Amino acid sequence: MHKHSRPTARSGKLKQVPRPAAFTIRVECYAGYKADEKPRCFWLAERRYEVQEILDQWYSPEDTWFRVRANDGNLYILRHRLTAQEERWTLESFRKEAGRG
């Protein structure tokens, strides 16, 4: 009896895993000499978080990114996308600080 080999799931190609969608959030900003300069607070669902400290800020061609510490002591990365077609804030990352509830 001749046994046929079955195709395996391993094709040698990497599987494309979609990146999880970021959460669209509402952000209140401090506007200095230009609009929406720095985030002051943001809302996740119905909860309001005050930005206690902006730890870092960086830019890409269409986005401004902020690494902030909120009043709950945790770290958040917020992204502000501002293009001719779109303006929105998203929560890109969250890190719970050690020793926090």
N, C-alpha and C positions, 0 to 999 in steps of 0.2 A: 504494500500500500504506500502510495506516494503522498507525503505531507506537503501541503502548500504553505508557504510562509505568509503570515498576515502582515499588512502594512502597520508600521508602528506610529505612535503619536509623535515620535521624535523625528522631525524632518531636517534638523540642523539649522532651522531658521528661528530667530528670536521672535517671540510673540509680542505684538504691540499691545501694551496695556494702556488703556486710556487714563489720562490724568484726571483725578477727581475734580469736579467742578468746584470752584471757589464760591464762597458765600457772598452774595451781594449784601452790602450793609449800608446803613445810613450813617453819615459822618457830619459832625458840626466842626467847622474849621475856624481858626484864627486867620483873618485876612489882613496881611500887612500891606505892602505896596503892590502886591499882586493877589488876585482872588484865590481862595482855597489854598492858602500857603501852607498851613500846618494843621493837622487834626487836633482838636481839643477834646472831643468825646465821640463815641460811636455806640450804636445799638446793635445787639445781637438778639434777635427775636424782639421781645419787649423790654429787655434789660439794657440799661444805660451804663456804659463804662467811661470813666473819665481818664484821659491820658495824663498820667503823672509825669512821664518823662519820655522824650524822643531820644532813643539811644543811638539811632543811625538813620541816615536818609541817603538814598541813591536813585539814579535815574537810568531809564532806558529811552529809546526814541519816542515811545508813546506813553510811558508810565513814570510815575514817581512812587517810590517805595519808602515806607516808614517802618522801622522796628521800634515799637513802643512798649512801655510798661504801663499797664492800666492800674486803676485804684484797687483791683483785686490782687495785685502783686504779680500777676502773670504777664508773659511776654506775647505780643501779637505782631504779625507782619501785615500791614495794610497796604493795599495797592490802589493808587488813583490813576485811572486811565482817562486821558483827555485827548481826544482826537476830533476831527471835524465831524465824524459820524457818531461818536459815543463819548459820554462822560459818566463814569461810575466808579464807585469804591467797592473793593472786595477784600474779604479776609482771606489771606493766602496761607497763613500759618499761625499756630498757637502752641505755646509751651507752658505747661504748668510748672511753676517754680517749686523746688523741693521744700517740703515742710509746710506747704500750703494745703488747707482743707481739702 
